[in-house]
Amino acid sequence: MGSFWNLFVPDMYASAIEHVDLDRLERSGVEALLLDLDNTLIPWGSDRMAASMSRWLEGARGRFRIGMVSNALPDRVERWSRELEIPAISRAAKPRRGGYRELLGDMGIAPGRAAVIGDQLVTDVVGGNRMGMTTVLVVPLSKREFIGTRMVRFVERFILAFLVRKGLTRRLDGCGGEDDE
């Protein structure tokens, strides 16, 4: 199967960001985590972060450098960047590489030493794979989403089904199938 389809294949899956195997990432040489905001760290449209997410972030912060790359508007991203005390890029236009390059440059991290964690195949996984980063796909925190995201999710279901049929990946409940890796 051609390399085009490999752009859609995440390196890891998790049912939630709190279940991401940080030991595995650390063993693979990852030094920085670039996190998506909406439906990865907090539910889309929410102004509150779950206590379990705050605890996870503190634990991850002790092991990795943390940054945020989001397609969300600047006001929202800047608010969470300040609150979490992490560098962030808004309106990143993922899966384009510019936002990732900017944040990695600001953090002084090479792409091969970073992992992208997000809930969208087409933005987070494709963008991270295009940059040569480790990619982690998580199940979205909420069914509530921006209308454009809902349309992309429709396409993502077909892409995942195709990749599973071709044996390039497996499914995860909420992303489209199985259990955590």
N, C-alpha and C positions, 0 to 999 in steps of 0.2 A: 504494500500500500504506500502510496506516495507521501512525501514529507509534508504536503499540504495538510493532510488529515492529522498528522502528528502534532500540529499546532494546537489541536483541540484536546489533546490527551494530558490530563494532569498527572503529576508525579505522585500525588497522594490525594486521598479523600478523607473527609471526617464529617460526622453528623452535625458537628458544631465546632466552632473555633476552639472551645475548651477541650476538645478531644483530639486536637492536632498533636501528633507524636513529636514533641519538642526534642526528645532524646535522639530520635532518628535524624531530625534536621541538624542538630548539633554535630552528630557523628559524621554527617555528610559534608561538613565544613561550612554550613550556613552561619553567618555572623549577624545578619540583619533580616528583620521581618517587615515587609511592606504590606500593610493591611488595607483592605477596602473598608469603607465606612458603613454605608447603608446595607442592611440585611446581612452583614458580616459581624460588625462590632455592636451595632444597635439596630433595632427594627426601623425600616424605612419610615420617615416622617416623625419618628419619636424624638423626644428631647431628654430621654432617660436611658441610662445604661444599667443593665442588670448587675447586681452585686457580684454574681459569679464571674461576669465578664471583667469587672474591675480587679478581682482577685487573680484571674488568669493573666491579665495584662501586667500586673505587678510581678508575678512569677516569671513571665516571659522577659520582662524588662531586666531582670537579674541575670539573664543568660544571653540576650540578644539586643542589638540596637533596634529600635522600633521607629517606624515611620508610617505615614498614611498617604495613599494615592487614591483619589476619588474623582469621579465624574461629577460629583455634586457641586452646587454653587458655593462661591467663596465664603459667604457669611456662615453657612452651616459648617463647612470644613474648618474654617479658622476658629470657630467657637470650640469645636472638639479638639483641635490641635492645642489650643491654649489650656483647655481643661485637662487634657491628658499629658500635657507637656511633651509633645512629640512633634517633629517637623512634619509638614503635610503639603501636598500639592492638590489644589482644587481644579475643577474643569480640566482634568487630565486628558480627556479625549481617548481613554482606553478603548481599544487595544493599541492605539498609537504609542510609540516609544518615548516621546518627548517628556511626558510627566515622570516616567520611570527614570529616564536619564537625569533629569533635573534633581530629583530626590536622591538618587544614588550619588550624584556628584556632591550635593550638599552634605551627605553623610560620609563621604569618602569611602564608599564601598563599591567593589567590583561586582558586576552582575552575577558572576558565578558564585559569589559569596552571599547572595540574597535569596530569599523566598518570598513569593507573592501568595497571600492568603485572601481568597475572595469567594463570593457565592455565584459568580457568573462565568460560565464557560467562554462566552464570546468576548468578554472584556478582560477579566482577570487572568484566566488561563492562557488565552491566545496572546495577550499582551506580555505576560511573564515569559512564555515560551519564545516569543519573538526576541526577547532580550537575553535569553540564555539563563534565566533564573529557574530555580526550583518552583514548581507551582502546586498549590494546595487548593482543592475545591471543597467548599463546605456547603451544607444545606442552608438555604436562606432562613433567617430568623423569623420572618413573617411572610404570610401569603399576600399581604398588602404591599403594593409596589407602584412605582411610577408607570404610567400607561405604556411608555416606550419599552420599559423593561419587561412588561408582560408580553409584548409582542416578540421580543428577543427570546424569552423563555419558550415560546411556542417552537421557534426554530431550534433552540438548544435541545429540546426533547427528541427531535428527529435526528440531529447530529449524534447525540449520545446513543440512540438506538442503532444507528448505522455503525458507529465505532464498536459497539458491543457485538453486533453480528459479524463484523470483520475480525473480532478477537483482539482489537487494539486497546480496549479498556473494559472495565466492568461498570456496573451501575451501583448507585448508592441511593437508598430511600430518600426521597425529597429531591434528589438530583435526577432520579430516574431508576433506583433499584436496590442494592445489597446492604452490607454492613460496613462498619469502619475498617480502615486498614491500619 
